[in-house]
Amino acid sequence: MISAAVKQDGKFQNPVPTRVGDFSMIFKLLPLYLRNREERVPRKPLGPFRTDSRVYASTPESGLRVTWFGHSSMLLEVDGVRVLIDPVWDERAAPTHWVGPKRFFPPTLPLDEIPTIDAVLISHDHYDHLGKATIQQLSKMQALAKSQWITSLGVGKLLGDFGVAVERITELDWTQTVDLAGGACAVTSLPARHFSGRSLFNRFETLWASFVIEGKRHRVYYGADSGWWEGFEEIGARYGPFDLTMLEIGAFNELWKDIHMGPDGAAQAYTELGGPERAGLLMPIHWGLFDLALHGWRQPIERLLETAREKGWPLFAPEPGLPTEVTTVLSDWWRIQEDGRLR
């Protein structure tokens, strides 16, 4: 089941049959939006969250550290190699500056304070994973002057259009691997159940993927965007075990469950990847920064916490912007009361 991507009539195919909503979806969604009373955007400002860039002057004792900037953007430090994943510093996850999902809190680290980066990993071309303004600025920075840019088939053209030198871009098909930092780390592209496109008119023209990031001592699975599918068990068996498994929990709804798994799907995927014994710590991603669905903004993490407590799973859920060694961590940063205090 785990194989290279298939393209039909110029469009990449999912690893299993998948339903993706079209323009007609708006007629199903409109009544739901009009009746919705969930707190989809925090009523009180979150934070402030601030990344102390001085931390990066020293390497993590364990060899594995993550700075989660919110949603799916993070800096992964694995055995001496720094990988910046799906960086979005843009104010909105949208094609315009004036409308579209807006950040719940400002970036925790100014881009000009980012440490030297060995590689930038872009999973697919959606706006909440590939921010144009972010890429344009990163492509000019000295801290990324020697960075490799790793992405999925077809996305390299966008990166080039946004200023990244073409010779520094590597596109991967599913099951392909590229070495980073002179062989100190390797990134393998694997299937995900999702789609691509930055408009309704260019869907499926570029590839989407999940990734295994493997250092000399540690191995991480980055699930990126995906609905649940039957391939997780094979991924765990063939490419695990993992020290850390990052799975999306936000932006879910029954109408698009094929392409976003939500907290229940993430729990099922984590189990099939091997659970705590083979999948390591579970890190919830793709939540807490943008309003991309109908659910309350806290709902994904609250639901996952219920499941984790029932099953006795350790979670890795650090505070936004805080460089954190990968061990059992559960920050309560998201427990905000109406008076702005933690509850």
C-alpha positions in Angstrom: 0.0 0.0 0.0 2.9 2.4 0.7 4.2 3.2 -2.8 5.1 6.1 -5.1 2.3 8.6 -6.0 0.1 7.9 -8.9 -1.0 10.6 -11.3 -4.1 10.4 -13.6 -5.1 13.0 -16.1 -2.5 15.4 -14.6 -3.8 15.0 -11.1 -2.2 13.2 -8.2 -4.3 10.5 -6.5 -4.7 9.7 -2.8 -3.5 6.3 -1.6 -7.1 5.3 -1.1 -10.4 6.6 -2.6 -11.0 10.0 -1.0 -13.9 12.5 -1.1 -12.9 16.2 -1.3 -15.6 18.9 -1.2 -16.2 21.1 -4.2 -18.0 24.4 -4.7 -21.3 22.7 -3.8 -20.0 22.2 -0.2 -20.8 25.9 0.5 -24.6 25.1 0.4 -24.1 22.4 3.1 -21.8 24.7 5.2 -23.7 27.9 5.1 -26.6 26.8 7.4 -24.0 25.2 9.8 -22.0 28.5 10.0 -25.2 30.5 10.5 -26.3 28.3 13.4 -22.9 27.8 14.9 -22.3 29.2 18.4 -18.9 27.7 19.1 -16.0 29.9 20.3 -14.1 29.4 17.1 -11.8 32.3 17.8 -10.5 33.1 21.3 -12.6 35.8 22.9 -9.5 37.0 24.9 -6.1 37.6 23.4 -3.7 34.6 23.8 -0.2 35.0 25.2 2.0 36.8 24.9 4.2 34.0 23.8 7.9 34.7 23.1 10.7 32.5 22.0 14.0 33.2 23.6 16.4 32.7 20.7 19.4 32.5 23.0 18.3 29.0 23.8 19.5 27.9 20.4 23.1 28.7 21.3 23.2 25.4 23.1 22.1 22.0 21.8 19.4 20.0 23.5 20.8 17.5 26.0 18.5 14.7 24.8 19.3 15.5 21.1 15.7 16.1 20.4 13.9 19.4 20.9 10.9 21.1 19.3 9.8 24.7 19.2 6.1 24.7 18.2 5.0 28.0 16.8 1.3 27.0 16.6 -0.7 25.0 14.0 1.9 22.9 12.0 4.8 25.3 12.1 7.8 24.2 14.2 11.5 24.1 14.5 12.7 20.5 15.0 16.2 20.0 16.4 17.2 16.3 15.9 20.7 15.1 16.7 22.4 18.4 15.8 20.3 19.1 12.7 17.7 21.9 12.6 14.7 21.4 10.4 12.1 24.2 10.0 8.7 22.6 9.2 5.8 24.3 7.3 6.7 27.8 8.4 3.8 30.3 8.3 4.5 33.7 9.9 1.9 35.3 7.6 -0.9 37.1 9.5 -3.6 35.1 7.5 -3.7 31.6 6.1 -5.2 33.0 2.9 -4.3 34.4 -0.5 -5.0 38.0 0.6 -3.9 40.3 3.4 -7.3 41.6 4.3 -9.6 38.5 4.6 -9.2 34.9 5.6 -8.3 33.0 8.7 -6.3 35.3 11.0 -3.7 34.2 13.5 -4.9 33.9 17.2 -1.5 35.3 18.4 1.5 36.9 16.8 4.6 35.0 15.8 6.6 34.0 18.9 9.9 34.6 17.2 10.7 37.3 14.7 12.0 35.8 11.5 15.3 37.7 11.8 16.0 35.9 15.1 15.7 32.4 13.7 19.0 30.4 14.2 20.9 28.8 11.4 18.7 26.3 9.6 19.9 23.1 7.9 16.6 22.4 6.1 13.2 23.8 5.5 10.5 21.1 5.0 7.2 22.1 3.2 4.6 19.3 3.2 2.2 20.7 0.7 1.0 24.0 -0.9 -2.0 25.0 1.3 -1.8 28.5 2.8 -1.7 27.3 6.4 1.5 25.3 5.5 3.1 27.5 2.9 3.0 31.2 3.6 4.1 33.4 0.7 5.4 36.3 2.7 7.2 34.0 5.1 9.0 32.1 2.3 9.9 35.4 0.5 11.6 36.6 3.7 13.3 33.3 4.6 14.8 33.0 1.1 16.8 36.2 1.7 18.1 35.5 5.2 21.7 34.7 6.0 20.5 32.1 8.6 19.1 30.1 5.7 21.8 30.8 3.1 22.9 27.2 3.0 19.6 25.5 3.8 18.2 22.7 1.8 14.5 23.1 0.9 12.6 19.8 0.9 9.1 19.6 -0.5 6.6 17.5 -2.4 6.4 17.0 -6.2 5.4 20.2 -8.0 5.7 22.5 -5.0 9.2 23.5 -5.9 8.0 25.9 -8.6 6.0 27.9 -6.0 9.1 28.1 -3.8 11.1 29.3 -6.7 8.5 31.9 -7.5 8.7 33.1 -3.9 12.5 33.6 -4.1 14.1 30.2 -3.1 17.1 29.4 -5.3 16.1 26.5 -7.5 19.3 24.6 -7.0 18.5 24.3 -3.3 15.1 22.8 -3.7 14.5 19.0 -3.6 11.1 17.6 -4.5 10.2 14.2 -3.2 7.8 11.6 -4.4 6.3 9.2 -1.8 8.9 6.7 -0.5 11.8 8.8 -1.7 14.5 9.9 0.7 17.0 12.7 0.8 20.0 13.2 3.1 20.5 16.4 5.0 23.5 18.1 6.6 26.1 15.8 4.9 24.2 12.6 5.9 23.6 13.6 9.6 19.8 13.3 8.9 17.5 11.9 6.4 13.9 12.8 5.3 11.6 10.3 3.7 8.4 11.3 2.0 5.4 9.0 2.7 1.7 9.0 1.6 -1.0 11.1 3.3 -4.7 11.3 2.6 -5.3 14.9 1.7 -5.1 17.1 -1.4 -3.4 20.2 -2.7 -4.0 23.5 -4.5 -4.1 27.2 -3.7 -7.4 27.7 -5.4 -10.4 25.7 -6.6 -8.9 25.4 -10.0 -5.5 23.8 -9.4 -6.3 21.0 -6.9 -4.2 17.8 -7.0 -1.7 19.3 -9.4 1.1 19.2 -6.8 1.7 16.4 -4.2 1.1 16.3 -0.5 2.9 14.1 2.0 3.8 13.0 5.5 7.5 12.6 6.4 9.9 10.6 8.5 12.8 12.7 9.8 15.6 10.5 11.0 18.8 11.6 12.8 21.6 9.5 14.1 19.7 8.6 17.3 16.2 9.8 16.9 13.3 9.3 14.5 10.3 11.5 14.1 7.0 11.0 12.2 5.4 14.2 10.9 1.9 13.4 9.7 1.2 16.8 8.2 -2.3 17.0 6.9 -4.2 13.7 6.5 -7.4 12.0 7.0 -7.3 8.6 8.6 -6.5 5.7 6.3 -5.4 2.1 6.4 -1.7 2.9 5.7 -0.7 4.0 9.2 -0.1 0.5 10.5 2.3 -0.2 7.6 4.1 3.2 8.1 4.7 2.3 11.7 5.9 -1.2 10.9 8.2 -0.3 8.0 9.5 3.1 9.1 9.2 3.1 12.9 9.8 3.0 15.7 9.5 6.7 16.4 10.5 8.8 19.3 7.9 11.4 18.5 4.7 11.3 16.4 3.1 14.5 15.2 -0.5 14.2 14.1 -3.1 16.8 13.2 -6.1 17.2 15.4 -7.7 20.4 14.3 -9.8 21.8 11.3 -12.0 18.6 11.3 -15.6 18.0 10.5 -17.7 15.0 9.4 -18.2 16.6 6.0 -14.4 16.4 5.3 -13.3 13.6 7.5 -11.6 11.9 4.5 -8.9 14.7 4.5 -8.7 15.8 8.2 -8.7 13.1 10.9 -9.4 15.2 14.0 -8.6 14.1 17.5 -10.4 10.7 17.3 -8.8 9.9 13.9 -5.4 10.9 15.4 -5.9 8.6 18.3 -6.7 5.7 15.9 -3.7 6.5 13.7 -1.4 6.7 16.8 -2.6 3.3 17.9 -1.9 1.8 14.5 1.5 3.5 14.3 2.3 1.5 17.4 1.1 3.6 20.3 3.6 4.6 23.1 5.7 1.5 22.5 6.6 2.2 18.8 5.2 5.6 18.0 6.8 7.4 21.0 5.2 10.5 22.4 2.1 11.9 20.6 2.3 15.5 19.7 -0.9 17.2 18.6 -0.5 19.7 15.7 -2.7 21.6 13.3 -4.6 23.4 16.0 -4.5 26.5 18.2 -3.6 29.2 15.7 -6.2 29.5 12.9 -10.0 29.1 12.6 -10.4 26.6 9.8 -13.5 24.7 10.8 -16.8 24.9 12.8 -15.5 23.5 16.1 -14.5 25.5 19.1 -10.8 26.4 19.0 -10.1 24.4 22.2 -12.2 21.4 21.2 -9.5 19.4 19.4 -7.0 19.4 22.4 -9.8 18.8 25.0 -11.0 15.8 23.1 -7.6 14.4 22.6 -6.8 14.9 26.3 -9.9 12.8 27.2 -8.7 10.0 25.0 -5.1 10.2 26.3 -6.2 10.0 29.9 -8.5 7.0 29.2 -5.6 5.2 27.5 -2.8 6.4 29.7 -0.9 7.9 26.8 1.8 10.5 27.5 1.5 13.6 25.3 4.0 16.2 24.1 2.0 19.4 24.0 4.3 22.3 24.8 3.5 26.0 25.1 3.7 27.9 21.8 7.2 29.3 21.1 8.9 27.5 24.0 11.9 25.4 22.9 11.1 22.1 24.6 13.1 18.9 25.0 11.0 15.9 23.9 9.7 14.3 27.0 6.2 14.0 28.5 5.0 17.7 28.5 1.4 19.0 28.8 1.2 22.8 28.9 -2.2 24.3 30.0 -1.6 27.5 27.9 -4.9 27.1 26.1 -7.0 27.0 29.3 -8.1 30.6 29.2 -11.0 31.9 31.2 -13.1 34.9 30.3 -11.0 37.0 32.7 -7.8 36.0 30.8 -6.4 33.8 33.5 -5.6 30.1 33.2 -8.4 27.8 34.4 
